[in-house]
Amino acid sequence: YDEVESLVQHVKSSRLAPGFTEILAPGEPEFRSAAQKEIEGINIDETSWAAICEEGCVLGLDPGRWEV
């Protein structure tokens, strides 16, 4: 683990290409996106939300109680 972490830090300390502000390791953008969605939630369009609520009703759930 320490060797991999050292390699990642070495790569991230490289000179940046013009127009870039940082170097990201594989999976880092996805990890950041997942963390942001965990905090802020995800956007669902009205058509999809209506379909989700409809299926919830079929299953006996009350979509009116769901946090929006």
Secondary structure as UniProt FT lines:
FT   HELIX           2..12
FT   TURN            18..19
FT   TURN            26..27
FT   HELIX           28..40
FT   HELIX           46..58
FT   TURN            59..60
FT   HELIX           63..65
//
